[in-house]
């Protein structure tokens, strides 16, 4: 497929976060994207208004559609209250987006620091049984949440985090999943509500816990990608523990725990505000990268702030590529000095 399909679920006060996430996707990506935005009715007109204000040079890179929040099985009110408003909607994406083959789902508090094309390429690395991809919940299992506190089965030794999730929807729709309810396999849609009913009193993180249970029973179905593709405060706030990001830089930032909006992790907040406030038509180096470097100097009192190169490596690489492309295409290869 020529298109990259990106899905997000936005409810409550998540409008700005979602728009900043989409902006990061558009700023750095090369291929055309289709945004599937699942949202409450009250946010729909604001999404339309804001996305239409983006300049043509960017709006031509994507199409979008806004969908209502719908749950095809079980009690909609119960699903709606699971963990966070509407978060359980992601479980129903294979059922709703019947014409979409593959999909990248992200939480609203995610930022792309390199082209979405690069994470999309990981779909090609799936073997014949894999149908979804996520990053581990923790790099050090013995201090991870699942290994210490979970009262339900979870994937691997540390569980997985569902804030960034690649899905081959065609495979998900056709698979039969092993489970703890009946001896035979169940289709995805038929499994969701019985699974929730069985574990609802044992789960803390809602839909993420349900996904962990599903892949505990079906580990051959999951491709695990490294932490640089879902980099959270946990990866640096007690000391750096994401080796992949130390080597290659953060590819996808996930500011969970509300860190874009408080002072606890100023490095995460600085990146969020830099992308939010960047004027679309400006020079990326002058109006985003250099101010970010200065801002990072103010964060060295935190453990995350002591490793600025981890946060800046990919974004610098991406900007250089964009700049070179601009020079070669717009100035012409023979006019450069």
C-alpha positions in Angstrom: 0.0 0.0 0.0 1.2 3.5 -0.7 -0.5 5.0 2.3 0.6 4.8 6.0 -2.4 4.4 8.2 -2.2 6.1 11.6 -4.9 5.7 14.3 -5.4 7.7 17.5 -8.3 7.9 20.1 -8.9 11.3 21.6 -11.4 12.0 24.3 -11.8 14.6 27.1 -9.0 17.2 27.1 -6.7 15.4 24.6 -7.3 17.7 21.6 -4.1 19.7 21.7 -1.9 16.6 22.5 -3.4 14.8 19.5 -2.8 17.7 17.1 0.8 18.0 18.3 1.3 14.2 17.7 -0.2 14.5 14.2 2.0 17.6 13.5 5.1 15.6 14.5 4.0 12.9 12.0 3.5 15.4 9.2 6.6 17.4 9.8 9.1 14.5 9.5 7.4 11.9 7.2 7.9 11.3 3.5 5.0 9.1 2.5 1.4 10.0 2.4 -0.6 9.2 5.5 -4.2 8.5 6.4 -5.2 9.6 9.9 -8.0 7.6 11.5 -9.1 9.9 14.4 -11.6 8.4 16.9 -13.2 11.1 19.0 -16.1 12.3 21.0 -18.6 14.3 19.0 -17.8 17.5 20.9 -14.2 17.5 19.6 -15.0 16.8 15.9 -15.5 20.4 14.7 -12.4 21.6 16.5 -10.3 18.9 14.8 -11.7 19.9 11.5 -11.1 23.5 12.1 -7.5 23.1 13.3 -6.4 20.6 10.6 -7.8 22.8 7.8 -5.6 25.7 9.1 -2.4 23.9 8.4 -0.5 25.1 5.2 -1.1 23.3 1.9 2.4 22.1 1.7 1.6 19.9 4.7 -2.1 19.1 4.2 -1.3 17.5 0.9 0.7 14.9 2.8 -2.3 13.4 4.5 -6.0 12.7 4.5 -8.0 12.2 7.6 -11.3 10.9 8.8 -13.0 11.4 12.2 -15.0 8.4 13.6 -17.4 8.3 16.5 -16.5 6.2 19.6 -18.2 2.8 19.1 -17.9 -0.6 20.8 -19.3 -3.5 18.8 -19.5 -6.1 21.6 -20.5 -6.0 25.3 -21.6 -2.9 27.3 -20.4 0.4 25.7 -20.5 2.2 29.0 -18.3 -0.4 30.7 -15.8 -0.2 27.8 -15.8 3.6 28.0 -14.8 3.6 31.6 -12.0 1.1 31.2 -8.8 2.8 32.5 -9.2 6.1 30.6 -12.1 7.5 28.7 -12.4 5.7 25.3 -9.0 4.0 25.5 -10.6 0.6 25.0 -11.6 1.8 21.5 -8.2 0.6 20.2 -9.2 -3.0 20.9 -12.0 -2.6 18.3 -9.9 -1.1 15.4 -9.6 -4.4 13.5 -13.4 -4.7 13.5 -14.1 -1.1 12.6 -11.4 -0.5 10.0 -12.4 -3.5 7.8 -10.8 -2.0 4.6 -7.5 -1.2 6.2 -4.7 -3.9 5.9 -2.1 -2.5 8.4 -2.2 0.2 11.0 0.0 2.1 13.5 -1.9 3.0 16.6 -0.5 5.6 19.0 -1.7 7.2 22.2 -2.3 11.0 22.1 0.8 11.6 24.2 3.2 10.3 21.5 5.6 12.3 19.4 7.5 11.2 16.3 11.1 12.3 16.2 11.8 10.7 12.8 9.7 9.7 9.8 6.7 7.5 10.5 7.9 5.6 7.4 10.7 4.1 9.6 8.4 2.4 12.2 6.0 1.4 9.4 8.9 -0.6 7.7 9.0 -2.8 10.8 5.8 -4.5 9.4 8.1 -6.2 6.9 10.0 -7.8 9.7 7.0 -9.8 10.9 7.4 -13.5 10.4 4.4 -15.6 9.3 2.7 -15.8 12.7 3.2 -12.3 14.0 0.3 -9.9 13.6 1.1 -7.0 16.1 4.2 -5.3 17.5 4.8 -3.4 20.8 7.8 -2.5 23.0 8.5 -4.0 26.4 6.8 -2.2 29.4 10.1 -2.2 31.2 13.8 -2.9 30.3 14.6 -4.3 33.8 12.0 -6.9 34.6 12.6 -7.2 38.3 11.7 -3.5 38.9 9.0 -3.4 36.2 5.3 -3.0 37.2 3.9 -6.2 35.8 6.5 -8.5 37.3 5.9 -6.9 40.7 2.2 -6.2 40.9 0.2 -7.8 38.1 -2.6 -10.1 39.2 -3.2 -11.5 35.7 -1.0 -13.2 33.0 1.2 -10.8 30.9 3.6 -11.2 28.0 7.2 -12.2 28.5 9.1 -11.2 31.6 8.1 -7.5 31.9 4.8 -7.1 29.9 4.4 -4.8 26.8 3.3 -1.2 26.6 0.5 -0.6 24.1 1.0 3.2 23.6 2.7 2.5 20.3 1.3 -0.5 18.5 1.8 -1.7 14.9 -1.0 -4.1 13.7 -1.5 -6.3 10.6 -5.3 -6.0 10.8 -5.8 -8.5 8.0 -4.0 -11.2 10.1 -5.8 -10.2 13.3 -9.2 -10.5 11.6 -8.4 -14.0 10.3 -6.6 -15.5 13.3 -8.0 -17.8 16.0 -6.5 -16.9 19.4 -5.7 -19.3 22.2 -7.3 -18.2 25.4 -8.1 -19.3 29.0 -11.9 -19.4 28.5 -12.5 -22.3 26.1 -10.2 -25.1 24.7 -10.5 -23.9 21.1 -9.4 -20.6 19.5 -11.6 -17.5 19.4 -11.8 -14.8 16.8 -10.5 -11.4 18.0 -14.0 -9.8 18.2 -15.5 -12.8 19.9 -12.7 -12.9 22.5 -12.8 -9.3 23.8 -15.9 -9.2 26.0 -15.5 -12.7 27.6 -11.8 -11.8 28.3 -12.8 -8.5 29.9 -15.5 -10.3 32.0 -13.0 -12.9 33.3 -10.3 -10.4 34.2 -12.0 -7.1 34.9 -11.4 -7.3 38.7 -7.7 -8.1 38.2 -6.7 -5.4 35.6 -5.2 -2.0 36.4 -4.2 -0.6 33.1 -7.4 -1.5 31.2 -6.9 -2.3 27.5 -3.1 -2.6 27.8 -3.6 -5.4 30.4 -6.1 -7.2 28.1 -3.5 -7.0 25.3 -0.9 -8.5 27.6 -3.2 -11.3 28.5 -4.0 -12.0 24.8 -0.3 -12.2 23.9 0.6 -14.2 27.0 -1.5 -17.0 25.5 -0.4 -16.2 21.9 3.3 -15.2 22.2 4.1 -16.3 18.6 1.7 -13.6 17.4 3.8 -10.7 18.8 6.8 -8.9 17.4 8.7 -7.0 20.1 10.4 -3.8 18.9 13.1 -2.0 21.0 12.4 0.7 23.5 13.6 3.6 21.2 10.2 3.2 19.4 8.3 3.8 22.6 10.5 5.9 24.9 9.0 6.9 28.2 10.1 8.7 31.4 10.8 5.3 32.9 13.7 4.9 30.5 15.7 7.7 32.0 14.2 9.1 35.2 16.0 6.6 37.5 19.1 6.4 35.2 19.3 5.6 31.5 18.2 2.0 30.8 17.2 2.0 27.1 20.3 0.8 25.3 18.7 1.1 21.8 18.0 4.8 22.4 21.6 5.3 23.7 22.9 3.9 20.5 20.5 5.3 17.9 18.5 8.0 19.7 14.8 8.2 20.6 12.7 7.5 17.5 9.2 7.8 19.1 8.7 9.7 22.4 5.8 8.6 24.7 5.2 11.3 27.4 2.9 9.2 29.6 2.1 10.2 33.2 1.1 13.7 31.9 4.8 14.8 31.7 4.2 17.3 28.9 2.0 19.3 31.2 3.9 19.4 34.5 7.5 20.2 35.6 8.5 16.6 36.6 10.3 15.8 33.3 11.3 19.1 31.7 13.1 17.3 28.8 9.9 15.7 27.6 8.0 18.9 28.1 10.6 20.9 26.1 10.3 18.5 23.1 6.5 18.7 23.2 6.4 22.5 23.4 9.1 22.8 20.6 6.9 20.8 18.2 3.7 22.5 19.4 5.0 26.0 19.0 7.0 25.5 15.7 5.6 27.7 12.9 5.0 25.3 10.0 6.9 27.3 7.4 10.0 28.1 9.4 13.4 26.6 9.2 13.5 23.5 11.3 17.1 24.1 12.6 16.6 27.7 13.5 13.1 27.5 14.9 13.1 24.1 16.5 16.5 22.4 16.9 18.7 25.3 18.2 16.0 26.5 20.7 15.6 22.9 21.9 19.4 22.6 22.6 19.2 25.7 24.7 16.1 24.5 26.5 17.8 21.2 27.3 20.6 23.1 29.1 17.9 24.0 31.7 17.1 20.3 32.3 20.5 19.0 33.4 19.3 18.8 37.0 17.2 15.8 36.0 18.6 12.4 35.0 16.7 12.5 31.7 18.2 16.0 31.1 21.7 14.6 31.4 21.5 12.6 28.2 20.4 15.3 25.6 22.1 13.4 22.8 19.6 10.5 23.3 16.7 12.8 22.7 18.3 14.9 19.9 20.1 12.3 17.8 17.2 11.2 15.6 15.6 14.6 15.3 18.9 16.1 14.1 19.3 13.3 11.6 15.8 13.8 10.3 16.2 17.5 10.0 19.4 17.1 8.1 17.8 14.7 5.7 14.8 17.2 5.2 17.2 20.1 4.6 19.4 18.1 2.1 16.3 17.1 0.3 15.1 20.7 0.2 18.4 21.9 -1.2 18.7 19.2 -3.8 15.1 19.5 -5.0 14.6 23.3 -4.7 18.0 24.8 -5.3 19.2 22.0 -7.6 22.4 19.9 -7.2 24.5 22.1 -9.5 23.8 25.3 -7.6 25.2 24.2 -4.3 28.6 25.5 -3.2 
